[in-house]
């Protein structure tokens, strides 16, 4: 079976929502059908429709026929599926039939094909339906990681199995085989994804138990977190900068390294930085507004400009940018057009391999300033865009403390230069 990641066809863009049935129907009506309304539907001279939710409706013909139908899209065109007649098929049964059809649609199968019905409860059908239901909540990168992990490690073994017949011992053997190749963290994530798939299937009455839930205690403990090598002594950091300055290297890479040291941002945000993000560079309070889309956030938060991260620029950081702009620039071009490993290679050449990496500046900034300014811990965390562990605080405390953060970055710049 070819299990390659591929863009899903148009019909998969109609996501299956929760069993709570809270989403509005396709025609925009907020009111769902009731058994009483279906029973009371009167015959009229012309056929009409009574909508329930997400494309399901009752078709009432002048002949008195009442039948359940489902509208959906496939190949960019609207399609129609007949589910059954009322009262032979009740409202509850019609909703269940519509749910099964949507699962087939999400898995890339045509619900009008009778052969497709045989695949409705197969693990692959359910897993792909779960993926399509959840992918809108994830970043593109995470969604790709999820589907590739399933296609690589799970579907080759479980694709055709009825989901209700899969036992815990099968899943245990699967995750232990992943552990055996040394991929401890991958095994842990696979178990979590299996757990989510079976939970998804249970609420849709495709199975009754979750065999993945029992595996949590059977897995190997997660590997210890590997810290990024970082210097936490200011004199050593200054020596690193001197060593880098003495190297033969592209000026833009050296400037990027110095700017990274002054701002302590993630390397991804630095490489994505555009001139359009710099505000009041020649003013008294220059600022770098990093778009939320460039930050390490959930997909939903990335889409909200209210989550842009503000970096008050110290005088040395602003002067560095003015130097970088001397040859002219376009507002939408990268400030530092460098490769992903350019700064790390620079540090390795300077003799700091295994001692300090680009991401290490964040640890350096946090460690040294927390020692020097112990009462400013919250402001230091905010300067680094760390998410508060207190969810209530994260939701309600939106104070920017820009003046205090500007003072921190100015103090940090003076320490690096002194």
C-alpha positions as CSV (number, residue, x, y, z in Angstrom):
1,X,0.0,0.0,0.0
2,X,1.4,3.4,-0.9
3,X,1.2,5.5,2.2
4,X,2.7,8.8,1.1
5,X,1.7,12.2,2.4
6,X,-0.3,14.0,-0.2
7,X,-2.6,17.1,-0.3
8,X,-6.1,16.0,0.4
9,X,-8.7,16.4,-2.3
10,X,-11.3,19.1,-2.2
11,X,-13.9,16.9,-0.6
12,X,-11.7,16.5,2.5
13,X,-12.1,20.2,3.1
14,X,-15.5,19.6,4.6
15,X,-14.5,18.8,8.2
16,X,-16.3,16.5,10.5
17,X,-17.2,18.4,13.6
18,X,-18.0,17.3,17.1
19,X,-20.7,14.9,18.1
20,X,-22.2,17.7,20.1
21,X,-23.7,18.9,16.8
22,X,-23.2,22.5,17.7
23,X,-22.1,23.7,14.2
24,X,-24.8,25.5,12.1
25,X,-26.3,23.7,9.2
26,X,-25.2,24.4,5.6
27,X,-28.1,26.7,4.9
28,X,-27.3,28.9,7.9
29,X,-30.3,27.9,9.9
30,X,-29.6,27.8,13.7
31,X,-32.6,25.6,14.5
32,X,-32.2,21.8,14.2
33,X,-35.0,19.4,13.5
34,X,-37.0,17.6,16.1
35,X,-39.0,14.4,15.9
36,X,-42.2,16.3,16.3
37,X,-41.3,18.7,13.5
38,X,-40.5,15.8,11.2
39,X,-43.8,14.0,12.0
40,X,-45.8,17.2,11.5
41,X,-44.3,18.0,8.1
42,X,-47.2,18.6,5.8
43,X,-47.5,17.7,2.1
44,X,-47.4,20.8,-0.1
45,X,-48.0,21.3,-3.9
46,X,-44.3,21.7,-4.4
47,X,-41.4,19.7,-2.9
48,X,-39.5,21.4,-0.1
49,X,-36.7,20.8,2.4
50,X,-36.4,20.8,6.1
51,X,-32.8,21.3,7.2
52,X,-31.2,19.7,10.2
53,X,-27.4,20.4,10.3
54,X,-24.3,20.3,8.2
55,X,-26.1,19.4,5.0
56,X,-28.6,16.9,6.4
57,X,-32.2,17.6,5.4
58,X,-35.6,16.0,5.1
59,X,-37.0,16.1,1.6
60,X,-40.8,16.3,1.5
61,X,-42.3,15.5,-1.9
62,X,-45.9,16.3,-3.1
63,X,-46.5,12.6,-3.2
64,X,-46.1,12.4,0.5
65,X,-42.6,10.8,0.4
66,X,-40.3,12.0,3.1
67,X,-36.7,11.0,2.7
68,X,-33.4,11.9,4.3
69,X,-30.7,13.4,2.1
70,X,-27.2,14.8,2.7
71,X,-25.5,17.6,0.7
72,X,-21.7,17.6,0.5
73,X,-19.0,18.7,-1.8
74,X,-16.6,16.5,-3.8
75,X,-14.3,17.6,-6.6
76,X,-15.4,21.2,-6.1
77,X,-19.0,20.3,-6.9
78,X,-22.1,19.8,-4.7
79,X,-23.2,16.2,-4.4
80,X,-26.3,14.6,-2.9
81,X,-26.6,11.4,-1.0
82,X,-29.9,9.7,-0.2
83,X,-29.9,8.1,3.2
84,X,-33.3,6.5,3.6
85,X,-37.0,7.2,4.0
86,X,-38.9,8.4,7.0
87,X,-40.4,6.8,9.1
88,X,-38.3,3.7,8.3
89,X,-35.2,5.8,9.2
90,X,-35.7,8.0,12.2
91,X,-34.1,11.4,12.8
92,X,-31.4,9.8,15.1
93,X,-30.6,7.1,12.5
94,X,-30.4,9.8,9.8
95,X,-27.9,11.7,11.8
96,X,-25.9,8.6,12.4
97,X,-25.9,7.8,8.7
98,X,-24.8,11.3,7.9
99,X,-22.0,11.0,10.4
100,X,-20.8,7.7,8.8
101,X,-20.9,9.4,5.4
102,X,-18.9,12.3,6.6
103,X,-16.3,9.9,7.9
104,X,-16.0,8.3,4.5
105,X,-15.7,11.7,2.9
106,X,-13.0,12.8,5.2
107,X,-11.1,9.6,4.4
108,X,-11.3,10.3,0.7
109,X,-14.1,7.8,-0.1
110,X,-17.3,8.5,-1.9
111,X,-20.2,7.6,0.4
112,X,-22.4,6.9,-2.7
113,X,-20.1,3.9,-3.5
114,X,-21.5,0.8,-1.8
115,X,-18.0,-0.7,-1.7
116,X,-16.9,2.3,0.4
117,X,-19.3,1.4,3.2
118,X,-17.2,-1.7,3.9
119,X,-14.3,0.6,4.8
120,X,-16.3,2.8,7.2
121,X,-15.1,1.2,10.4
122,X,-11.5,0.4,9.2
123,X,-8.8,2.0,11.2
124,X,-7.4,4.0,8.3
125,X,-10.8,5.5,7.5
126,X,-11.3,6.6,11.1
127,X,-7.8,7.8,11.5
128,X,-7.9,10.0,8.4
129,X,-11.3,11.3,9.5
130,X,-9.8,12.2,12.9
131,X,-6.9,13.9,11.2
132,X,-9.1,16.0,8.9
133,X,-11.3,17.0,11.9
134,X,-8.3,18.2,13.9
135,X,-5.9,19.6,11.3
136,X,-7.6,23.0,11.3
137,X,-6.4,23.5,14.9
138,X,-2.8,22.8,14.1
139,X,0.0,24.5,12.3
140,X,0.8,23.2,8.8
141,X,4.1,21.8,10.2
142,X,2.5,19.9,13.0
143,X,-0.3,18.6,10.8
144,X,2.3,17.2,8.4
145,X,4.2,15.6,11.3
146,X,1.0,13.9,12.5
147,X,0.0,12.4,9.2
148,X,3.5,11.3,8.3
149,X,3.9,9.6,11.6
150,X,0.7,7.7,11.1
151,X,1.5,6.7,7.6
152,X,5.0,5.6,8.5
153,X,4.5,3.8,11.8
154,X,0.8,2.9,12.2
155,X,-1.2,2.5,9.0
156,X,1.1,-0.2,7.5
157,X,0.1,-2.5,10.5
158,X,-3.5,-1.4,11.3
159,X,-5.0,0.2,8.1
160,X,-7.5,-2.5,7.3
161,X,-8.3,-3.6,10.8
162,X,-11.8,-2.8,12.0
163,X,-11.2,-0.2,14.7
164,X,-13.5,-2.0,17.2
165,X,-11.5,-5.2,16.9
166,X,-8.0,-3.8,17.7
167,X,-6.7,-4.9,21.0
168,X,-4.3,-3.3,23.5
169,X,-1.6,-5.9,22.9
170,X,-1.5,-5.0,19.2
171,X,-0.9,-1.4,20.0
172,X,1.7,-2.3,22.7
173,X,3.7,-4.3,20.1
174,X,3.5,-1.4,17.7
175,X,4.8,1.3,20.1
176,X,7.4,-1.1,21.5
177,X,8.8,-1.7,18.0
178,X,9.2,2.1,17.7
179,X,11.0,2.2,21.0
180,X,13.3,-0.6,19.9
181,X,14.7,1.6,17.2
182,X,15.6,4.2,19.8
183,X,12.7,6.6,19.0
184,X,11.4,7.0,22.5
185,X,9.7,10.4,22.0
186,X,8.1,9.2,18.7
187,X,6.6,6.2,20.5
188,X,5.1,8.5,23.1
189,X,3.6,10.8,20.5
190,X,2.2,7.8,18.5
191,X,0.5,6.5,21.7
192,X,-1.1,10.0,22.3
193,X,-2.4,10.1,18.7
194,X,-3.8,6.5,18.9
195,X,-5.5,7.5,22.2
196,X,-7.1,10.5,20.4
197,X,-8.2,8.5,17.4
198,X,-9.9,5.9,19.6
199,X,-11.6,8.6,21.7
200,X,-12.8,10.1,18.5
201,X,-14.2,6.8,17.4
202,X,-15.9,6.1,20.7
203,X,-18.0,9.2,20.7
204,X,-19.1,8.4,17.1
205,X,-20.1,4.8,18.2
206,X,-17.5,3.2,15.9
207,X,-16.0,1.3,18.9
208,X,-16.7,1.0,22.6
209,X,-13.2,0.9,24.2
210,X,-9.9,2.7,23.9
211,X,-7.1,0.2,24.0
212,X,-4.5,2.9,23.6
213,X,-5.4,4.4,27.0
214,X,-3.9,1.4,28.8
215,X,-0.4,1.8,27.2
216,X,0.6,5.0,29.1
217,X,2.2,3.0,32.0
218,X,3.9,0.5,29.6
219,X,6.0,3.0,27.7
220,X,9.6,3.8,28.4
221,X,10.1,7.0,30.3
222,X,10.6,10.1,28.1
223,X,14.2,11.1,27.4
224,X,15.6,13.8,29.5
225,X,15.3,17.3,28.0
226,X,18.5,18.3,26.2
227,X,19.4,21.9,27.0
228,X,20.9,24.1,24.3
229,X,24.5,24.8,25.1
230,X,24.8,28.3,26.4
231,X,27.4,30.5,28.1
232,X,26.1,32.2,31.2
233,X,29.1,34.2,32.1
234,X,29.1,37.8,30.7
235,X,32.9,37.8,30.2
236,X,32.8,34.6,28.2
237,X,30.0,36.0,26.1
238,X,32.0,39.1,25.3
239,X,35.0,36.8,24.4
240,X,32.7,34.9,22.0
241,X,31.8,38.1,20.3
242,X,35.4,39.1,19.9
243,X,36.3,35.7,18.5
244,X,33.4,36.0,16.0
245,X,34.4,39.5,14.9
246,X,37.9,38.2,14.1
247,X,36.7,35.6,11.7
248,X,36.5,35.9,7.9
249,X,32.7,35.8,7.3
250,X,30.0,37.6,5.4
251,X,29.2,40.9,7.1
252,X,25.4,40.1,7.2
253,X,26.1,36.9,9.2
254,X,28.2,38.8,11.7
255,X,25.5,41.6,12.0
256,X,22.8,38.9,12.5
257,X,24.9,37.3,15.3
258,X,25.3,40.6,17.0
259,X,21.6,41.5,16.7
260,X,20.6,38.1,18.0
261,X,22.8,38.6,21.0
262,X,21.2,42.0,21.7
263,X,17.6,40.9,21.3
264,X,17.7,37.2,22.5
265,X,15.0,36.2,20.0
266,X,14.5,32.8,18.5
267,X,16.6,32.2,15.3
268,X,13.4,31.7,13.3
269,X,12.1,35.1,14.1
270,X,15.5,36.7,13.3
271,X,15.6,35.0,9.8
272,X,12.0,36.0,9.1
273,X,12.5,39.6,10.2
274,X,11.5,42.3,7.6
275,X,12.2,46.0,7.6
276,X,8.5,46.6,7.7
277,X,8.5,45.2,11.3
278,X,10.8,47.9,12.6
279,X,9.1,51.0,14.0
280,X,10.6,54.4,14.8
281,X,14.1,53.4,14.1
282,X,15.3,57.0,14.1
283,X,13.0,58.0,17.0
284,X,13.5,58.0,20.7
285,X,11.9,54.6,21.3
286,X,12.7,52.2,18.4
287,X,10.7,49.0,18.4
288,X,10.7,45.6,16.6
289,X,7.2,44.3,16.2
290,X,7.5,40.5,15.5
291,X,4.3,39.3,13.9
292,X,2.5,36.6,15.8
293,X,2.8,34.4,12.7
294,X,6.6,34.3,13.3
295,X,6.3,33.3,16.9
296,X,6.2,29.9,18.7
297,X,2.4,29.9,19.2
298,X,-0.6,27.8,18.5
299,X,-2.2,28.2,15.1
300,X,-5.1,30.1,16.5
301,X,-2.8,32.6,18.4
302,X,-0.5,33.0,15.3
303,X,-3.5,34.3,13.4
304,X,-4.2,37.1,16.0
305,X,-2.2,40.3,15.6
306,X,-2.9,40.9,19.3
307,X,-0.2,38.3,20.0
308,X,2.5,40.2,18.1
309,X,5.7,40.3,20.2
310,X,7.3,43.7,20.9
311,X,11.1,44.0,21.3
312,X,12.2,47.5,22.5
313,X,15.5,48.1,20.7
314,X,18.5,49.3,22.7
315,X,20.6,52.1,21.2
316,X,23.3,49.5,20.0
317,X,20.6,47.3,18.4
318,X,19.0,50.4,16.6
319,X,22.5,51.5,15.5
320,X,23.2,48.0,14.1
321,X,20.0,48.2,12.0
322,X,20.9,51.6,10.7
323,X,24.2,50.2,9.6
324,X,22.6,47.2,7.9
325,X,20.3,49.7,6.0
326,X,23.1,51.9,4.7
327,X,23.0,50.3,1.3
328,X,19.3,50.7,0.9
329,X,16.5,48.2,1.5
330,X,12.9,47.2,0.6
331,X,10.4,47.2,3.5
332,X,9.4,43.6,2.7
333,X,12.9,42.1,2.2
334,X,14.7,40.1,4.9
335,X,16.9,42.2,7.2
336,X,19.3,39.3,7.6
337,X,19.2,37.0,4.5
338,X,21.1,34.1,6.1
339,X,20.9,30.4,6.1
340,X,19.4,28.4,9.1
341,X,22.9,27.2,10.2
342,X,24.9,30.3,9.3
343,X,25.3,31.7,12.9
344,X,25.9,28.3,14.4
345,X,28.6,27.6,11.9
346,X,30.2,30.9,12.9
347,X,30.3,29.9,16.6
348,X,31.7,26.5,15.7
349,X,34.5,28.1,13.7
350,X,35.2,30.5,16.6
351,X,35.9,27.5,18.8
352,X,32.6,27.4,20.7
353,X,31.2,24.1,19.3
354,X,29.2,22.4,22.1
355,X,29.6,25.5,24.3
356,X,27.2,28.0,22.8
357,X,24.6,27.9,20.1
358,X,22.4,30.7,18.6
359,X,19.4,29.7,20.7
360,X,21.7,29.9,23.8
361,X,21.5,33.6,23.9
362,X,18.0,33.3,25.3
363,X,19.4,31.2,28.3
364,X,22.2,33.7,28.6
365,X,19.8,36.7,28.7
366,X,17.5,35.0,31.2
367,X,20.2,33.6,33.6
368,X,22.3,36.7,33.8
369,X,19.5,39.2,34.1
370,X,17.6,37.1,36.7
371,X,20.8,37.2,38.8
372,X,21.3,40.9,38.3
373,X,17.6,41.9,38.5
374,X,15.8,39.2,40.7
375,X,12.7,41.4,41.1
376,X,12.2,41.6,37.3
377,X,11.6,37.9,36.6
378,X,8.1,38.4,35.1
379,X,9.4,41.2,32.8
380,X,12.4,39.1,31.7
381,X,10.0,36.3,30.8
382,X,7.8,38.7,29.0
383,X,10.8,40.0,27.1
384,X,11.6,36.5,25.9
385,X,7.9,35.9,25.0
386,X,7.6,33.1,27.5
387,X,4.0,32.0,28.1
388,X,2.9,32.4,31.8
389,X,2.3,29.1,33.5
390,X,-0.7,30.6,35.2
391,X,-3.4,30.3,32.5
392,X,-5.6,32.9,34.2
393,X,-2.7,35.4,34.3
394,X,-1.9,34.6,30.6
395,X,-5.5,35.4,29.7
396,X,-6.0,38.6,31.6
397,X,-2.6,40.2,32.2
398,X,-1.8,42.0,29.0
399,X,0.4,44.7,30.4
400,X,3.3,45.2,28.0
401,X,5.7,46.9,30.6
402,X,7.5,48.3,27.6
403,X,9.5,50.9,29.6
404,X,10.8,48.2,32.0
405,X,11.6,45.9,29.1
406,X,13.4,48.7,27.3
407,X,15.5,49.3,30.4
408,X,16.3,45.5,30.6
409,X,17.5,45.4,26.9
410,X,19.5,48.6,27.4
411,X,21.1,47.1,30.5
412,X,21.9,43.9,28.6
413,X,23.5,45.8,25.8
414,X,25.7,47.7,28.2
415,X,26.8,44.5,29.8
416,X,27.8,43.0,26.5
417,X,29.7,46.1,25.5
418,X,31.4,47.0,28.7
